[in-house]
Amino acid sequence: MKRLLPLALIAASLAATAAENRGADPIAIAVTLQPKKIHEECARMEAGQSRSWQWKSDTPVDFNIHYHRGNEVFFPVQRDATRGEGGSFTAKHVDDYCWMWTAREAAAKIEGGIAK
């Protein structure tokens, strides 16, 4: 029950932000990654569109928000060995943006969400 309260608070916060971002539902994140494995959540964003996000992990993971242009990958947000992050991301141009987590040496349980 103690774990559900923080998730409920995150979901409520993301839901309020989602209402401002075209009324769409937030993306809930609840995954367990094996060592060296990844999880991505991708979404098309218009220039100037913002999405709030917040997550936590029980072990350090690498995290980024990225997009692709041909064979190149660009990382507007990149964090190594972190147990949690949050904030608001605003697209500078229309593109498919991906929030990505990579487990390091140990399995990682990740929980949180992204407002749509």
SULVENQUI-V642610 format. One record per residue. PSI is psi in whole degrees, 0 to 359 (none if undefined). OMEGA is omega as a letter, one per 20 degrees, with the letter a starting at -180 (* if undefined). Layout:
psi-><PSI & PSI>
omega-><OMEGA & OMEGA>
//
This chain:
psi-><325 & 327 & 333 & 327 & 310 & 321 & 322 & 320 & 319 & 313 & 319 & 318 & 315 & 324 & 320 & 317 & 322 & 325 & 326 & 335 & 64 & 18 & 10 & 159 & 150 & 161 & 119 & 140 & 123 & 91 & 154 & 121 & 135 & 160 & 135 & 3 & 161 & 162 & 135 & 146 & 117 & 150 & 145 & 132 & 141 & 158 & 131 & 350 & 140 & 150 & 132 & 149 & 152 & 140 & 164 & 157 & 151 & 347 & 159 & 137 & 161 & 139 & 144 & 161 & 126 & 168 & 161 & 143 & 102 & 234 & 358 & 148 & 132 & 140 & 90 & 332 & 131 & 125 & 137 & 143 & 58 & 153 & 2 & 152 & 166 & 161 & 201 & 134 & 130 & 126 & 134 & 341 & 162 & 133 & 171 & 115 & 143 & 132 & 124 & 136 & 139 & 123 & 143 & 243 & 345 & 159 & 150 & 132 & 119 & 134 & 142 & 212 & 166 & 128 & 139 & none>
omega-><a & a & a & a & r & r & r & r & r & a & r & r & r & r & r & r & a & r & r & a & r & r & a & r & r & r & r & r & r & a & r & a & r & a & r & r & a & r & r & r & a & r & r & r & r & r & r & r & a & r & r & a & r & r & r & r & r & r & r & r & r & a & r & r & a & r & a & r & a & r & a & r & a & a & r & r & r & r & r & r & r & r & r & r & r & r & r & r & r & a & r & r & r & a & r & a & a & r & a & r & r & r & a & a & a & r & a & r & a & r & r & a & r & r & r & *>
//
